[in-house]
């Protein structure tokens, strides 16, 4: 298969906010170019992208997975939906035994919950020791297997063919989010899935300082004889123009998806659908840390997408020297100008013009210098469609 890489770059300004906190509650930060920068971790934006798929109906529920320690409960729910006659404890036991056989992971009641049950709490459900990521179709396959051996599931799975089938179910027909972001199964490395997407930590293009907001809350029932606040506190925040970057290995995505999500469609269709969902989701999603406090609902000022057959290339070095706002015009205009100058330089030195396609989606006069960097998209829908079409055409080319 042809090597195909998709680079997605975005400039996005966020107002006072705390999108992604560290262990002290302050916005995450990093030193880059010798100065402190605002930072949003890759995990935060991957999570935002993945939840955006379902929240905005970019993909069908059958194309997505669930990542949880409570995987036995998830599987037991599906078992009882198909066979309501099964008592809940039996369904949970079936689920636990099947998941253990399929993944090699121990499924048992956490000690703290078992101890709580001794004090009169309801009997807790067994859990995995770490987050388990399974697709909707994998769960459906495991349900069918569990019901086939429901009379004596442990004896059923002692049969080598049945045990091999359980493992095969867990290692095939991956959902789009598993194919994109990968999966690690600590107890059974042979069913790990290598991520097709790499997401960089977003950093501010300029020096950023953390500030602190001192707030008070009024007690509605206080009288004039009870002056003062009902509560006081502080919350840390910053504001920044962020450079965001993600690299998608399309050929790895195609390998992860296998023959496709549906039996009645060409091989390129699920890959194209996944690529389009990722580009849309990555561009439009937003981490929701402290969002009720700050209402930081913004979208990127500029997006640049590159489709290439060489290797991924980040443009973060354009901002190694921090952008200055000494001219009083903010950071977006200078950041866009930096990109407009750096992109042609790096492509001239290392790129392959014949095998690289480029698109630009931009907003407002501050990003005008990016005009001409690539095919200009009128809106996000048009950008997503153009990128998806180009990917499908590359996949159809002979290797």
N, C-alpha and C positions, 0 to 999 in steps of 0.2 A: 504494500500500500504506500501511496505517496506520503512523504512527510509534510504536514501542514500545521503551521502555527498561527494562532490568532492573538495579536497584542491589542489590549484595550487600555487606553490612557484617558484620564479625565482630570480636569481642573474644576474643583468644587469649593465654593466659599460657604462656610458655616458661621453663623453669628455666635454670640455667647452661648456656650453649650458644654456638655460633658458627655460626649458620645460613648466613651469607653474608659472606665475608671481603673486605676491601679489599686493596690491593696490598702492604700490610705484614703481612697475616695477621690483623689485628684485625677484630672485628665491625664492619660498616658502621654509620655513625652520621649524624645530621643535627641541625642546630639548628632548633628549632621553638618558638615562644613564648618565645624568648630563652634556652632551656636545651637542653643536649645530650639527644638521644633515641637509643634503639636504632633501627636501620633494617634492613629486609630489602628488597632491591631488587625492583622489579616483574619484572625478567627472571628472578630466582630463583624467584619464585612462579609465573610463567607456565610455566617449564620444569617445575616440580613438578606443576602441574596437567595439563600435556600428557602427561607420562609416566604419570600416574595413570590416564588414560583406558585405556591398554593394559594396564598392570600389574594393574589391578583389573577388567579386562574390562567397562568401562562402554560401550565401543564395539567393534565388530568390526574386525579388521585392515584390511578393505577400506574402512572409513570413515576411516582414518587415513593420514597421510603420513610421509615420511622427510625429515629435514633433514641434509644431509651434503655435504662436498666430494667424497666418494667416490661421487658419483652415477653415474659411468661403470661402476664395479664393480657397483653395485646393478642397473643396467639390464643389464649383461652377464650377471649371474647369472640374470636372468629370461629372457634370450635363450637361454642354453645349457640352461635347464630345458625350454624348448619345442623346441629343436633341439640335442640333445646332440652331433650330428655336427660342429657348428661348432668349430674350434679356439679356445682362449681368446683368443689375440691378435686373431683376426678378430672375435670377439664384442665385445672391448673397443673395437676400431676402429669397428665399427658403432655402438656405444653413444655414443662420443665425437662422431661426425659427426652423429648424429640429435639429440643434446642441443644441440650448437652451433646446428643449424638451427632447433630449436624455441625456444631461449631467447636466442640471440644471444651466449651466453657462451663464452669460449675454454676448451676442455677440453684440457689438455696435462699432461705430466709435470712436477711441480715441480722447479725447478733443483737443490735440495738432494738430491732423490731421484735425479735424473739423474746428478749428480756421484757419488753413492754407488754407482750401478750401474757406473760406470766402474772402480770399485775391486773389482769382482767380485760385488757384490750382485745379487740377482735383478732382472730387468727390472720396474720399477715400473709401476703402472697410471696412466693420466692422471686428472687431477682438475680440478675447477673452482677458481677463485681465491677463491671465497667460498662460504658455505653455500648449497646449493641445496635448495629445499623443493618437493617434488613429491608428489602423492597417489598412492595405490596404483593407482587407475584410470587416472591419467595415465601412469604407468609402463607399465601393461599396454597402453595405446594406442600408446605409443612403441615397445614391443617388436614389436607387430604391424606397424607401419610399417617398422621396421628389417628384419624378415624378408622383407617384400614386396620391398624393394629390396636385398637382401643381395648379389646378384650384382655390383652396382656402385652402392653407396649414394650416392657423390658425384654421379654422373650422374642417379640417381633423384631426388635432392633439388634438382637444378638445374631440374627441372620446377616451374613456379610453383604449380601446383595441389598438388603433393606437399609443397612447402615451406610453403604456407599451411595445409595439413592438419596438419603437424607443430606449427606454432605454435598452431593451434586446439586441438589435443590438450592442450598445456601450459597453456592458458588456460580450460579448461572442466572440469566434473566435479571440482571441488575437494573435498578431504577436509574433514572437520569441523574438524580443527586448523588447516588453512590458512584456512578460512572464519572461524574465531574469531580467530586471532592474526595473520592477514595474511601477506603474502609480498612481499619486495622483490627484484627482479631488476635489478641495477645496469645491465646492458647492454641491457635491453629493458623500459623502464619501462611500456610499454603492456600488459604481462602482469602488472604488480604487482597485488596484492590488498590492498585497504584492510581493516585489522583491524576486526572487529566488537566486539572487547573492548578495554577500557582497564583496566589494573591499576595501582593506586596503589602507591607505595612504602609498605610497612607501617612504622608508627612506634610507639614506645612512648607510652602515654598519660601517662607520667611522666618525670621526669628519670632518665637511665640513665648509669651510669658503667661504663667498661671495666675489668675486673680481669684479673689475670695469675696463672696457675697454674704454679708451679714443680714439675716432676715429675722423678722418677728411675726408671730401669729397671735391674733386677738381672740380671747375667749368670749364668745357671743353672750355668755350668761353673766359676765362680770358687771358689777354695778359701779357707779361713780366712786364708791368708797373702796373699790378694789382696782387701783391704777396699775399700769404695767402690762406687759405682754403675758399671754398664756404659755408661750413657748418661744425660745430664741435659739438660733443656730447659725451655722455657716455652711456654704456649699461652694466648692471650687469650680472654676470654669475657665475656658479660654475661647478665643475666636480665631479662625484661620482660613486661609485659602490653601486647600489640600491638593497635592498631586497624588492621584490614585492610579494603580497599575495592576493588571492581571494578564497572565499568559495562559492560553488554552492550547493544548496539544490535541489537535483534531483527530490525528491518527490514533492516539491513545484512547480518546473518547470512543472512537468507532470500535476499537478492540474491546473496550470494557463493555460496550452495549451488546457486542456479539452480533448475532444475526438480526437483531431488531426487537423492538418492543411489541410488535404485532406480526402475526404470521402472514398477513395478506398485504404487506407493503414492501417496496424496494428497500435495499440495504441503506441507501442514502437518506431516506425519509426520517428515521428516528434520530440520526446524527444531525441533520439539518434542524430538526425541531429542538433538539437539545442545545445546539449552538445559538439559535435565535433566542431561546429562553434565557440562556446565560448572558448574552450581550444585553438583552432588555433588563434582566434582573440585576445585573451588576451595575449598570448605569443608573437605574432608577431607584434602587433600594437605599436604605438609610438605617444605620444602627439607631436603636431607640433608647439608649441610655439617657436617663433624666429628661426624656422628651416632654413629659407633662410639666416639668419645671421650666424648660427653656423654649419649647415649641420650635425647634430648629429645622423646620421643614424646608429644605432647599434641594435643588437639582443642579447638576453640573453646568457650568458656563460653557464648557467646551469638551468635546469627546473626539478623540482620534483613534481610529481602528486600522490596524495593519494586518494583512493576510500575507504570509510569507512561507517559503519552503526551506529557509536556511536554519535560523534559530531565533528564539525570542530575544527581543531587545527592549530594555527599559530606557526611558528618557530622563530618569531622575537626575542624571549628572548635569542637566541643564540648570538645576537649582542647587548645586553644590555650593556656589556662592549665593547666599540668601538674597532674595528680592528685597529691595528697599522701598519704603513708601515716603521717602523724603520729599518727593515731588507732590505729595498730598493727593495722589489719585488712586489710592488703594493699591492692591497687589495683582488683580486679575489682568489688567492691561499689560503690565510688565511681564507677568508669567506667560501670557499668550505669546508675547514678542520673543521671549526666551525660547519657547518651544518652536516657534516659526523659524528661528535661526538655527537651532540645534538639530532639528530633525533632518533637514537636507544635508547638513554636514556629516552626521553619523551615517546616513544612508549612502552618501557618496563614498565614504571611507570603507564601509563594511557591508552595505546592502547589495541586493541584486535586483535592479530595477525591473528586469524582464519578468521576474517571478513574484513581484510584490504588488499587491493592490492596496489602495488607501482610501479611507473615507473620513470626512470631517462633519461633525454636527456642532454648531456653535450658536451662541445667543448674544445679541447686542454688539454695539460698536467696540467694546473693550477687547473683543476676540477677532477683530477684523484681519489682523496680520496672519491668522491661520488660514485665510482664504487661499486656495491654490495648493495647500498641503496634500489634499486628496479630493476625491469626488465629494461634492458638498451635498449632504442630505438635508431635506427640508424639515424633517421631524424624526423622532425616534422610531416610529413605525417604519418609515422609509429606510432608515439606516439598517434596522434589523432585517428587513426583507432583502436588501441588497447584499448584506453580508451572508445571509443564509443561502441565497442563490449562488454566490461565488463559491462558497464551501461545497455545495452540491456539485457544481461543475468540476471542481478540483477532484472530488472523490470519484467522479465518473471517468476521469482520465486514466489511461492505462499506466500501470506502475513502470 
